[in-house]
Amino acid sequence: ALHSSFRELEQELPGAEDAAGAARALMRLQDVYGLSVSGLARGRFLPHGATRPALYSPGRHVQLSADDCFHVGKVAYDSGDHYHSIAWLEEAVSLFRLSPGRWNPEERSSLQDALDHLAFSYFMAGNISHALSLSREFLHYDPNNQRVVRNVAKYKKLLELGTAPHHHSPLHAFPLPSSLQTASEKLPHLSCSYETNGSPFLLLQPAKKEPIRMQPYVALYHDFISDIEAETIKGLAGPWLQRSVVASGEKQQKAEYRISQ
């Protein structure tokens, strides 16, 4: 009975493709708003730089585990995006180091996995010395891993020759445009307001608007609809949702990125 019930629900559960899509969306948000990976891992929307205020602080902070951070970094790693993989794998390594020897049955990765992938990402980014350091740390946990032993020898030889891979983008080679930098600290104040937008439907119950930042403009609307109303809308719209597709010659292929439904 349990098995048959699970089969009925299985199609509704998120799969590996959904998890990878969520990771890519998280990295896009990271780029657009210049968010700190360390802050995101702790459930906070913090911009780069310790002196800048939080863009948004949710009432409940949902933290990512070391395994979560590893899999976000792995999505970037698998697509050759070592700019993002380094940041997320660094966070995974830091979190794994905070709990040495602790095993969680829900986790599918380990400190060794994070070190291995991070070392190669640094190599692809041109930082061979750090790739060598991480590979040596990996060998403390798995000294018989011949592949990593060969990598260490390779990195040492490259450092001696003073060469580095040319097919990489330097770490942090894509600085955030000034137009996307946090602007809230430059404003005298950000005031909340009640908005009707000229609609007679909102005269008796105007919308509660809280500006979050000005460039790009982001506002948070409070108590816009109730939880019951939101569930009703999702229930009505859900059956009509279909996966986005893009035209490719005479065929329609599923899009990896999200477009209109």
C-alpha positions in Angstrom: 0.0 0.0 0.0 2.8 2.4 0.9 4.6 1.6 -2.4 1.5 2.2 -4.5 0.8 5.5 -2.7 4.4 6.6 -3.3 4.0 5.8 -7.0 1.0 8.0 -7.2 2.8 10.9 -5.6 6.1 10.3 -7.4 5.2 12.4 -10.5 4.4 15.4 -8.3 7.7 15.3 -6.4 10.7 17.4 -7.6 13.4 15.5 -9.5 17.1 16.0 -10.3 16.2 18.3 -13.2 14.1 20.5 -10.9 16.9 20.7 -8.4 19.4 21.7 -11.1 17.0 24.3 -12.3 16.6 25.7 -8.8 20.4 25.9 -8.5 20.8 27.8 -11.7 18.0 30.2 -10.7 19.8 30.8 -7.3 23.0 31.6 -9.2 21.2 34.1 -11.4 19.8 35.9 -8.4 23.3 35.9 -6.9 24.6 37.7 -10.0 21.7 40.2 -10.5 21.7 41.4 -6.9 25.4 40.8 -6.0 24.4 38.4 -3.2 26.9 36.8 -0.8 27.1 33.0 -1.1 27.8 32.7 2.6 24.7 34.8 3.3 22.5 32.7 1.0 23.7 29.6 2.7 22.5 31.0 6.0 19.1 32.1 4.6 20.0 35.8 4.4 20.1 38.1 1.4 23.3 39.9 2.0 25.3 41.8 -0.6 29.0 41.4 -1.1 30.9 43.5 1.5 30.5 43.5 5.3 29.5 47.2 5.5 26.4 46.9 3.4 23.0 46.3 4.9 20.9 43.2 4.1 18.7 43.5 1.0 16.0 41.4 2.7 15.8 39.5 6.0 13.0 36.9 6.0 11.3 36.2 9.3 12.5 32.6 9.2 16.1 31.8 8.1 16.3 28.4 6.2 19.9 27.4 6.1 21.6 25.3 3.4 23.7 22.3 4.5 27.2 21.6 3.2 25.6 19.0 0.9 23.1 21.6 -0.5 26.0 24.0 -1.2 28.0 21.2 -2.8 25.2 20.3 -5.2 24.6 24.0 -6.2 28.4 24.2 -7.0 28.2 20.8 -8.8 25.6 22.2 -11.2 27.9 25.1 -12.1 30.9 22.7 -12.2 29.2 20.3 -14.6 28.4 23.2 -17.0 31.9 24.5 -16.9 30.9 27.6 -14.9 33.9 27.6 -12.5 33.2 31.2 -11.5 30.1 30.1 -9.6 31.4 26.6 -8.7 34.3 28.0 -6.8 32.1 30.2 -4.6 29.6 27.4 -3.8 32.2 24.7 -3.3 34.2 26.9 -1.0 31.1 27.3 1.1 30.5 23.6 1.1 34.1 22.9 2.2 33.8 25.4 5.0 30.6 23.8 6.3 32.0 20.3 6.0 35.0 21.4 8.0 32.7 22.6 10.8 31.4 19.1 11.4 34.3 16.7 10.8 33.3 13.0 11.1 29.6 13.8 11.4 27.5 11.7 9.0 24.0 12.6 7.9 22.1 9.9 6.1 20.4 12.5 3.9 23.7 13.8 2.5 25.2 12.2 -0.6 28.4 14.2 -0.7 31.4 14.6 1.6 34.4 16.9 2.3 36.5 14.8 -0.1 34.0 15.3 -2.9 33.9 19.1 -2.3 37.7 19.3 -2.1 38.1 17.3 -5.3 35.8 19.4 -7.3 37.0 22.7 -5.8 40.6 21.8 -6.6 39.8 21.3 -10.3 37.7 24.4 -10.5 40.6 26.4 -9.1 42.9 24.8 -11.7 40.5 25.8 -14.5 40.4 29.3 -13.1 44.2 29.4 -13.2 45.0 29.2 -9.5 47.2 26.2 -9.6 48.8 26.7 -6.2 45.4 26.6 -4.5 44.4 23.6 -6.6 47.6 21.9 -5.3 46.9 22.8 -1.7 43.3 21.4 -1.9 44.5 18.2 -3.6 47.0 17.7 -0.9 44.3 18.1 1.8 42.2 15.6 -0.1 45.1 13.0 0.1 45.0 13.3 3.9 41.6 11.6 3.8 42.2 9.3 0.8 46.0 8.8 0.4 45.6 5.9 -2.1 43.6 7.9 -4.6 45.9 7.6 -7.6 44.0 10.1 -9.8 44.5 12.8 -7.2 48.1 11.7 -6.7 48.6 12.3 -10.4 46.9 15.7 -10.2 49.3 16.7 -7.5 52.3 15.8 -9.6 50.7 17.6 -12.6 50.1 20.8 -10.5 53.6 20.7 -9.1 55.1 20.4 -12.6 53.0 23.3 -13.9 54.1 25.5 -11.1 57.7 24.7 -11.8 57.3 25.5 -15.4 55.2 28.6 -14.6 52.4 27.7 -16.9 48.6 27.7 -16.4 45.6 26.7 -18.5 44.6 29.3 -21.0 41.0 28.2 -21.4 39.7 29.8 -18.2 38.1 33.0 -17.0 40.0 34.6 -14.1 38.3 34.3 -10.7 36.0 37.3 -10.1 36.5 38.4 -13.7 33.0 39.6 -13.9 32.5 42.5 -11.5 29.0 43.5 -10.8 27.9 46.7 -12.8 27.7 49.8 -10.6 24.0 50.0 -11.6 23.4 46.8 -9.7 25.3 47.7 -6.6 23.3 48.1 -3.4 21.9 51.6 -3.3 19.9 51.5 -0.1 22.7 52.9 2.1 22.9 56.0 -0.2 19.2 56.9 0.4 18.1 59.0 3.3 15.3 56.6 4.0 13.0 54.0 2.4 9.4 54.6 3.5 6.5 52.2 3.4 3.2 53.3 1.9 -0.3 52.3 1.1 -0.9 52.0 -2.6 -4.1 52.0 -4.7 -2.6 52.5 -8.1 -5.8 54.4 -9.0 -7.9 51.2 -8.8 -11.3 51.5 -7.1 -10.9 47.9 -5.9 -8.0 49.0 -3.6 -9.6 52.2 -2.1 -11.0 50.4 0.9 -8.1 48.1 1.3 -4.9 49.6 -0.2 -1.8 47.4 -0.8 1.0 47.6 1.7 4.2 48.4 -0.2 7.7 48.2 1.3 10.6 49.4 -1.0 13.6 47.2 -0.7 16.0 48.9 -3.1 16.0 51.4 -5.9 18.5 50.1 -8.4 17.1 47.8 -9.7 13.7 48.8 -8.1 12.4 46.1 -5.8 9.3 46.4 -3.6 7.7 43.9 -1.2 3.9 43.8 -1.0 2.6 42.6 2.4 -0.8 40.8 3.0 -1.6 41.1 -0.7 -3.6 37.9 -0.7 -4.4 35.4 2.0 -2.9 31.9 2.2 -6.3 30.4 1.3 -6.6 32.6 -1.8 -3.1 31.7 -2.9 -3.9 28.0 -2.6 -7.1 28.5 -4.6 -5.2 30.2 -7.4 -2.5 27.5 -7.5 -5.2 24.8 -7.6 -6.9 26.4 -10.5 -3.7 27.2 -12.5 -1.7 24.1 -11.7 -3.5 21.7 -14.2 -2.8 24.1 -17.0 0.9 24.6 -16.5 3.2 23.0 -19.1 7.0 22.9 -19.5 8.3 25.8 -21.5 9.7 24.9 -25.0 11.8 26.7 -27.6 11.7 26.2 -31.3 14.7 24.3 -32.8 14.2 23.8 -36.5 11.1 21.7 -37.0 11.2 20.4 -33.4 10.1 21.8 -30.1 12.7 21.2 -27.3 12.3 21.7 -23.6 14.0 24.9 -22.4 16.6 24.7 -19.7 15.8 28.3 -18.7 12.4 29.6 -17.5 10.3 31.5 -20.0 6.6 32.4 -20.0 4.2 29.5 -19.4 
